[in-house]
Amino acid sequence: MNAVTLQKHEIQGLVFSGYPKNEAGTYLLLRVVDRARARAWLRAALGEVTFGELTEYGATLNIAISAPGLTALGLDAPSLATFPLEFREGLREKDEAYRPRILGDVGDSAPSKWAWGGPARPEVHVLLALFGPKNDASFSARLAEHRARFAGALEEVHPAIETISLPDRREHFGFVDGIAQPRFEGQTPRSDASESPIKAGEFLFGYDNEFDKRPSSPSVSASASRHLPATPDGNRKDLGLNGTFLVVRQLEQDVAGFWRSMAEHGKGANGEIDQAQALWLASKCVGRWPSGAPLVRSPDEDDPEWRNDNAFDYSKDPRGFKCPIGAHIRKANPRDSLEPGPDESRIATRRRRIVRRGRAYGPALAKFAADDGQKRGLVFVCLNTNIRRQFEFIQQSWLNNEKFSGLYEDQDPIVGDQTPGYGATFTIPAHPLRRRLVGLERFVQVRGGEYFFLPSKSALGFLSEPVQVADGRLATPASAGAAEVTA
């Protein structure tokens, strides 16, 4: 019996589910242009936001807010200072700054070249995520209705990102995705679970994490709002309780380039293209076959019998003869393979997990097909309460670390920064000689991104309260945009 009881009615539904039944999805990137009207819009929208762990649902709506967005809505500086530095700094830093370097946002993925979220683009204050049935006229009508409601309060700073669900849970390179998604305490148990649930505090404020401590939660002054509960010490109001952070990054995938590269590296002795060999190399890079079957179960050929298997570790493959040490799934989730040993590795890995809620965008492209000029990729979305220890650590110390687990110059072959001369290799251990793919291109480019706060119902209620100017009067819509907020 799970002893953790979550306040599910307070928690936005995106925490529990990516809404797989809703095949259509739209992300709106918004900027506050009138504070009072934006708060009024948020008050009206609150009744439509999706909360709780649902099994049956129609169209869903979720709202997340960036650090500049909290300021634009009127959160005072002392309250914003209770948020961690990485959230407050966000992803708008210049190309040579600390965060772009550790995340691999360099070259064509540098923030200065982003379509949204970068330093040369307008700030993104609010992320509005609306999901619904595919080809449903009512979904389009609801989207138009939301646009009409926030007109004059918020404006779109980038064209809406329309997402799709590819068949069989696949991503654009053609591999089944999401098999290793963690479950956390308080969620409805799943019969096919292959690991014990992660502590809820890794993904939600107000609950114990894998250190058996509650993560530091954002807060406001004790007199701030009737909507918010008190912090455990009673000195302030808990703004973070039942909320979390979203990392959102638009990742453009070069599908044609990926399969062209695999075909080139897999050419036979006479220079002929060997698609079977290319597929084998691609699967070595991923760590799973296209069906989802892990290489540690079936190293030589795809075996759909293992397509949903997640109950494996690397203890019987320590040198990577089945699943290369630098493979994407092994870097993203090392399981029991880190030093000094399996037990310590499992503990360290559990403290780095993230919950992913990403969606594909753009039309599918078949393996080995010529580039059709269409943009496609993944809107990467993940949840965590400690961006630095979870998302940023995975990105910097595992995926983009060319010396990960004893390697020499191997970054992640799928999402890593494959800058020529800096880790653009991939090693496939084998007897009697290893194989190395040299000069790998970068197949995934970052086109935008930001860190967001996904508030609870109570926190959204607080952020939607009418603003007040310094003398205590309610701010008028015309004056609220520049009002000094006391609420």
N, C-alpha and C positions, 0 to 999 in steps of 0.2 A: 504494500500500500504506500503510495507516494504521500509523504507528509507535508509537502509544500502545497499551499493553497494560494493560487494566483487570483488577484482581483480582476478577473477577465473582462468584466463589464467596463473597466477603466482603460483597458489596453487595446490600442488600435489593432485591427484584425490582421494587418500585414505582418505583425510579429508572429502570428500563428500559421499563416498560410500565404502562398503566392497566388491564391485564387485560381487553381488550374482549370476549373470549369469555365472561367471567363477567358476566352481565347483572344479577345481584343483588349488592348490596353493603350492608354494615352497618358503621357507625362506632360504637364504644362509647367513651364518655368516662368515664374512671375516675379514682378518687382512692385513693392508698395509705392503708390504715388499719392495716396491720401490716407493718413493714419486713421482718422476717425471712421472713414468709410470702410477701410480695410478691416478694422475691428468689428464694425457692424456686419460686414459680409461674413466674417468668421463666426460671429454669433449665429447668423442664419444658417450657415453651412454645418454647424456643429451637430444639428439633428440628423444630418445625412451621412456623417462620417461612420465608417464601419468599425465596430468594436467587437471584441470577443472572439472566441474560437468557434467558428461556424462550420457546419457540414453542408447546410443548404443556404444558398444566398443568391441574390440577383446581382445587379450592378453594384460595384463597391467603390467607395471613395475613401482616400487617406490623404492626410495633410502633414507635411513636414516643413520645418522652418530653419533657415541658416542663421549663423551668428549675426550677420548684417541684417537679416530679416527680423530677428528679435529686437534689435535696436530700432529698426524702422517702425515696428509695432509699438515701441515705447518702453521696452524693458530698460531699467536704469543701469548705469555702468557698474555699481557695486554688485548687482544681481548677475549681470553678465560675467563678471569676474569669477563667479563660483563655477562656471563652466571650464573645462580643461583647456589649456593653451592651444593644443592642436585643433580643437573645434573652433576656437575664436580666430585662429589664424586662417583656417580653411585652406582651400586649394588654389587661391588666387596669387600666390607668390610668384615672383619673377623667375625666369628660367634657371638661373644659377643659384637660387636660394636652396635652403636645406631640404624642404619637403619635396620639390621636384626631383632632386638628386636621389633621395632615398627611395622614392616611389618609381624611379625610372622614367619620369616624365621629361625626356630630353629629346633632342633632334626634332623629328616631325611630330612628336608627342608633347613637345614643350607647351606650357600653358599659354605662351604668347600666340600660339597657332591654333588654340582651341576655338571651336565654334560658339561655345558658351562656357561661362564660369571662369575664364582666364582674366588676367589683369587688364587686357585691352577690351574686355566686354562688360556690359552692364552687370551689376550685381544681381544674383539670383536670391530673392528673399524667401519665396514660398515654392515648394514643390507640391503640385496637385496631381495625384495619381488616381485615375478613374479607369476601372476595368469592367468589362461587360461581355455579353455573348457576341460571337463573331457575326458580322453582316446583319446586325440588329438595328433597325431604324430607330428604335427607342433609345439605344445607346448614343447614337449621333445626336438625337434631339436633346438628351440630357446634357451632353457636352456643350451644345449650343446654349442651353439654359444657364449652365454655370458661367459661361463666358459673358452672358448678358448680366448676370448677377454681380460679377466683380468689375464690370466696366466702370471706370471712374475711380475705383479703389485700388486696383492692381492692373498692371499691363504685362503682356507677354514679351519677354526679352529674347525669345528664340522660337522658331516654328515648333509647334507641338511634335513630340517624338511619338510616332505611332508604332506600337509593338504588335508582335504576332506570336502565336504558339506554333513552333515547328512540329511536324509529326513525330510521335514516339519519344517525346521529351529530348529531342536532339538539339544541339547547337549548330551553328552554320558550318563548322568543319565536318559535321556529319557524325558526331559521337553523342551517345546518350549521356545526359548530364543530370546532376543533382542526386546521384545515388548515395553519396556519402553525407547527405545533409544531416546535421546533428539534431537530435531531439533534446529538449530541456525539461527540467523538473516542473511539474504542474500541467504540462501538456497531456492530452489524452493519450494513454499508452498505446503503442502500436505492436501488433502481434509479431511482426517480422523484424523488430528492433534488434540490431546486432551489437549494440554497446549500451551501457547504462546511461541514463540521461545526464546531460551536462547541467551543472548548477544554474538555476535561473538567473542569478546575478551576473552571469557572463553576458546576458542579453537584455536584462531589465533592471532598472534601478529599484531599490527597495527590497532586494532579496540577496541571500548569501551567494557569493561566487565560488570559484574553485579553490580559493584561498580560505574559505569559510569566513569571509568578511563581506560586509555590504559595500559595494562601490560608492565612492563619494558622489553624492547627488547634488545637482544644481538646486539653489534655494533662493528665496526672496525674504524680505523683512517680515517679522511676525505680524505686522499690521497690514500686510499687503492685500490680502484677499480672503473672502469667505469661502472661495472655491477650493483652496488648497489645504491639505492636512498639515499638521505640525511636523517638524523634523523630530527624530527620536529624542533629542535633548530638549525639545520644546521651545528653543530660542528663535527659530525661524520657521518659515513655511516651505514645505518640500515641493519644489517645482518639478523635480525629476521623477518622483515616484511613479512607477508603472509606465515610464517612458524609456526611450533608448536613443542611440545615435544611428543614423543612416549614412553610409558611405555610398555615394552615387557617382558612377563614372561611365561615360559613353565610350565603349570600346569598339572601334571599327575593325572588322576582320577582313583580311585579304585572302579570301577563300581560293581564288584562282592561283594566287602566288604560293599559297601553302602547298597545294597539291602539285603545282608545277615544280616546286623545290623538292618535294618527296620523290617525284618521278625522276628528276635529274640525279638525285643521290642514289636512286635505286636502279639506274640503268644497268643492263647486262654487259658482259664482256665485249659485245659487238656494238655497244652503244644504243641498243634498242630499248624502248620503254617497257618496263615490266610493272604493270599496275599492281600485281599481287605483292611484289617486293616493296613498292611504294606504300601500299596499305600497311604492310608489316612495319616499315620504318615510322610511319605516322602513328601507329599504335604504340610503338616503343616510346615515341616522344610524349604521348598522352599518358601511357601507363594502363590503358584499357583498350579493348577492341571497340569498333563502332557500336556493337550491340550493348556495350557496357561491361562485358566480361573482363575482369581484371587479369593482367598478365601473370600475376603470381599463381593464378588458378590454371590458366591455359596460355603458356608462353609462346607457343608456336603457331596457333591458329585460333580464329574466333570460335567460341563455343557459347551459343546463346543460352545454354542451360545455366550459365553463371551470370546472366545479364543484369540481375538485380543484386548481385552479391556484394556485401560490404563487410562481411564477417571474416576478414583476413588481416594478417599483419605481415611484416617482412623478416621475421626471425628465421625463416627457412630460406631466405634469399638475401643474406647479408651483403653479398658483393654485387648484387644487381644483375645476375645472369638471367633472371626471368623478367623482372621489372627494373630497368636502369635506375640508378640512384638519382639521376637528374631528371627523371620523367616528371611530368606536370603533377600528377596526383600524388607522387611520393614527396615532392617538394612542398606542395600545398598542405599536405596532411601526413607527416612522417610516421605517424602511429608509434611503433615500438623501435624505430631504427636509429634514434639519436643516442649519442654518448651521454652518460657513461654506460647506460644499459637499458633494457626494455622497460623495466618498471619506472625508472626516472623519466624515460622518454614519453611514456603514456601520460604521466602527470603533466609534463611540460606541454605536450600537445593539447591536452584538454584545456589548458589555460590560454590557448591561442585560437580556439575555434570561433568561427563566425557563422551566422545564419544567412544564407543567400536567398534573395528574392528577385533575381534578375530576369529580364525578358529579352527575347530576340527582336530585332527590327530589320526590315528590308527583306526582299524576296530570296528564297532559297536558290542555291546554285549547286548543280550536281558536281560530284568529284571529277576532276580532270577536265572540266568544261572551261572554255575560254572566258576571260573576263568580259562581263556584259556591261561594265560601266556603272552598275547600280551600287549604291551604298548599302552595306549590311553589317550587322554586328550584334553586340549585346549591350543593353543598358544594365550594367553591373550594379546591383543593389545588395548591400549586406548590412546586418544589424550587429551591433556590439556596444557594450557600455564603456569600453576603454579602447578608443581608436588607436592609440599608440601601442598598447600591449597586444592588441589583437590584429586588426587590419594592417597597420603600418609595419608591425614586426614581421608578419607573414610576407608582405611585399618586399621589405628590405633584407631581412636576414635569411629568408628561405628562397623565395622565387628569384630575386635579383642578386643573390649571393653566388658568385661563380665558384666559390670554394666551399659550398654547402656540403657537409658530411664527407669531407675528404676529397672532394673534386678539386680540379685545378682552375678551369676557365669555362665552366658550364653554367650558364644561367638557364632559367626556365625556357625550354624550346618553344613553348606555345605563347606565353604572355610576357616573357622576359624582354629586357632591353638588349636586343641583339645588335649592339653597335659594333661594326667591324673592328677587330683588334681588341675587343673588350668582351670576351665571353661568348663570341659567336660560334661556339662549338657545342656538340652534343656527343657524349660518350656512351657507347653500347658495349658493356663488358661481354666478353666471349672467350672461349677456349679455341685455339691456343693464343689468338691475338684479338684484342679489342677492336671495335670499329668506331671511327669518329666521323661525324658529319661536320665539316668545316665550312665556315662562311655562311652560316644560316642568316637569312634575312629576318627582319622584324615583321611578323605576320599580324600583329594586333597593335593598332595605334590609338592613343587616347585622344578623343575629340571634345571632351568637356568633363566637368566634374565639380562636386562640392560636397562638403560635410553638412548634414542636416540633423536637427533634433526632431524626433518623432514624439510629440507630447501625448500625455494621457488625456482622458476626457476632462478631468478637473483642470489640468494645465491649459488645455485649449480654452476652457471656460474663463480662466484667469486672463489669458492673453486677449480674449475678446471683450473684456469689460470696457465700458465707455471710458475714454481717456479724459483726464482733467488737466486744465492749465494751472499755472502756479497759484492763482487766486481761488482755486477750488471750483470754478465754473466748468460745466461740461464744454469741451472744445467743439466748435462748429466744424462742419466738414471743410470749410474753406481755410480755417486756421490750423487744423489739426496736424497737417503734414509737418509743420515746423514747431509744434507745441512742445514746451518743456513738460514732460510727463511726471506727475507725482504719484500716480496710481501704483 
